[in-house]
Amino acid sequence: MAEQNRRTPEQRRAREAAEREVDRFIAYLQGLDTIDQIAHQGRSIMGMWAEFEGKPPSGSGFSGFCLLADKLDKIRRQHMPDEFGRAFERISAMAEKSPLQVSALFVDRSYRGRTKVAIDPFTEQRYEIHWNDPACAQLLGCETKVFQRRVTKGYAQLESLLGYRQSAAA
């Protein structure tokens, strides 16, 4: 019975490739998020108006806007590896067809198997949150078996997009 559940080396390679693909997609999204965060930094016209109590500031010749634009330009020119962009395209297309499976894959790669330490601000007592299958399922608002099924189907779908599992279907 245990031999039936063992994975072949080809199946392990396919799963590892799919996991790397999800990791690349998450890294790509985090890179985009960084650009958005920097874009919201800096001084705005309304901020300066409030800072100088409604009176226009006297000119000093320095503009903080130039520094922010320079930061954004550097980040945009920063070359993201091509495989990250391809991962973004593949998983975005997959998310259009099956968003629940894609969200299960993200929770699997981001949380599952990790431990989060939290401290209660009132009692200063330390709590550990273990991200096991029931905790991940609760985060997604589904049953544990449903979460496990979504992860399994999601990886199978991603593996087929990557070119694996074609011999398993025959």
C-alpha positions as CSV (number, residue, x, y, z in Angstrom):
1,M,0.0,0.0,0.0
2,A,2.8,2.4,0.9
3,E,4.5,1.8,-2.5
4,Q,1.4,3.0,-4.3
5,N,1.7,6.4,-2.6
6,R,5.4,6.8,-3.3
7,R,6.3,9.3,-6.0
8,T,8.6,8.6,-8.8
9,P,11.6,10.8,-9.4
10,E,9.8,12.3,-12.4
11,Q,6.8,13.2,-10.2
12,R,9.1,14.8,-7.6
13,R,10.8,16.9,-10.3
14,A,7.5,18.0,-11.7
15,R,6.3,19.1,-8.2
16,E,9.5,20.9,-7.5
17,A,9.2,22.8,-10.8
18,A,5.6,23.7,-10.0
19,E,6.6,24.9,-6.5
20,R,9.4,27.0,-8.0
21,E,6.9,28.5,-10.5
22,V,4.6,29.6,-7.7
23,D,7.6,31.0,-5.8
24,R,8.6,33.1,-8.8
25,F,5.1,34.4,-9.2
26,I,5.0,35.5,-5.6
27,A,8.4,37.2,-6.0
28,Y,7.2,38.9,-9.1
29,L,4.1,40.2,-7.3
30,Q,6.2,41.4,-4.4
31,G,8.4,43.3,-6.8
32,L,5.4,45.1,-8.3
33,D,4.2,45.8,-4.8
34,T,7.5,47.5,-4.0
35,I,7.2,49.8,-7.0
36,D,3.7,50.8,-5.8
37,Q,4.9,51.4,-2.3
38,I,7.7,53.7,-3.5
39,A,5.3,55.5,-5.8
40,H,3.2,56.5,-2.8
41,Q,6.2,58.0,-0.9
42,G,7.4,61.5,-1.2
43,R,5.8,64.9,-0.9
44,S,2.5,65.7,-2.5
45,I,1.1,69.1,-3.2
46,M,-1.6,68.7,-0.6
47,G,0.9,67.5,2.0
48,M,3.1,70.6,1.4
49,W,0.0,72.8,1.6
50,A,-0.9,71.3,5.0
51,E,2.8,71.4,6.2
52,F,3.1,75.1,5.4
53,E,-0.3,75.9,6.8
54,G,-1.9,77.0,3.6
55,K,0.8,79.4,2.6
56,P,2.9,78.6,-0.5
57,P,6.5,77.6,0.6
58,S,9.3,79.8,-0.5
59,G,11.4,78.2,-3.2
60,S,14.7,76.6,-2.3
61,G,15.6,75.2,-5.6
62,F,15.3,71.6,-4.2
63,S,12.5,69.4,-5.4
64,G,11.8,66.1,-3.6
65,F,9.8,65.0,-6.6
66,C,13.0,64.5,-8.6
67,L,14.4,62.0,-6.1
68,L,11.2,60.0,-6.0
69,A,11.0,59.9,-9.8
70,D,14.6,58.8,-9.9
71,K,13.9,55.9,-7.5
72,L,10.9,54.7,-9.5
73,D,12.9,54.9,-12.7
74,K,15.7,52.8,-11.3
75,I,13.3,50.2,-10.0
76,R,11.4,50.0,-13.3
77,R,14.7,49.6,-15.2
78,Q,15.8,46.9,-12.9
79,H,15.7,43.7,-14.9
80,M,13.3,41.1,-13.6
81,P,14.4,37.6,-14.9
82,D,12.4,36.3,-17.8
83,E,11.2,33.2,-16.0
84,F,9.5,35.4,-13.4
85,G,7.5,37.1,-16.1
86,R,6.6,33.8,-17.7
87,A,5.5,32.5,-14.3
88,F,3.3,35.5,-13.9
89,E,1.7,34.9,-17.3
90,R,1.1,31.2,-16.7
91,I,-0.3,31.5,-13.2
92,S,-2.4,34.5,-14.2
93,A,-3.9,32.5,-17.0
94,M,-4.5,29.6,-14.6
95,A,-6.1,32.0,-12.1
96,E,-8.7,33.0,-14.6
97,K,-9.9,29.4,-15.0
98,S,-9.5,28.2,-11.4
99,P,-8.9,31.0,-8.8
100,L,-9.6,28.8,-5.8
101,Q,-6.8,26.4,-6.8
102,V,-4.4,29.2,-7.3
103,S,-5.2,30.8,-3.9
104,A,-4.7,27.4,-2.3
105,L,-1.2,27.1,-4.0
106,F,-0.3,30.5,-2.7
107,V,-1.3,29.6,0.9
108,D,0.6,26.3,0.5
109,R,3.8,28.1,-0.5
110,S,3.5,31.1,1.8
111,Y,2.1,29.6,5.0
112,R,1.9,25.8,5.2
113,G,4.5,24.2,7.5
114,R,5.6,27.5,9.1
115,T,5.1,28.8,12.6
116,K,4.1,32.4,13.4
117,V,4.8,33.8,16.8
118,A,2.4,36.4,18.2
119,I,2.4,38.3,21.5
120,D,-0.8,39.3,23.1
121,P,-0.5,43.0,23.7
122,F,-2.7,42.9,26.9
123,T,-1.2,39.9,28.7
124,E,2.2,39.8,26.9
125,Q,1.8,36.1,26.5
126,R,3.5,34.4,23.6
127,Y,1.4,32.4,21.1
128,E,2.6,30.2,18.4
129,I,0.4,29.7,15.3
130,H,1.3,26.5,13.4
131,W,0.2,26.8,9.8
132,N,-0.9,23.2,9.3
133,D,-3.6,22.1,6.9
134,P,-6.6,23.0,9.1
135,A,-5.2,26.5,9.7
136,C,-4.6,27.0,6.0
137,A,-8.1,25.8,5.2
138,Q,-9.5,28.1,7.8
139,L,-7.7,31.0,6.2
140,L,-9.3,30.2,2.9
141,G,-12.7,29.5,4.5
142,C,-13.0,25.9,3.4
143,E,-12.7,22.4,4.9
144,T,-9.3,20.7,5.3
145,K,-10.0,18.0,2.7
146,V,-11.1,20.7,0.3
147,F,-7.9,22.7,0.8
148,Q,-5.8,19.5,0.3
149,R,-7.7,18.7,-2.9
150,R,-7.3,22.2,-4.3
151,V,-3.6,22.1,-3.7
152,T,-3.3,18.7,-5.3
153,K,-5.4,19.7,-8.4
154,G,-3.6,23.1,-8.6
155,Y,-0.2,21.5,-8.7
156,A,-1.4,18.9,-11.3
157,Q,-2.7,21.7,-13.5
158,L,0.4,23.7,-13.1
159,E,2.6,20.7,-13.8
160,S,0.7,20.1,-17.1
161,L,1.2,23.7,-18.0
162,L,4.9,23.3,-17.5
163,G,4.9,20.2,-19.7
164,Y,4.9,17.4,-17.1
165,R,2.4,14.7,-16.6
166,Q,1.7,13.9,-20.2
167,S,2.7,10.3,-19.8
168,A,0.6,9.9,-16.7
169,A,-2.6,10.7,-18.6
170,A,-2.0,7.9,-21.1
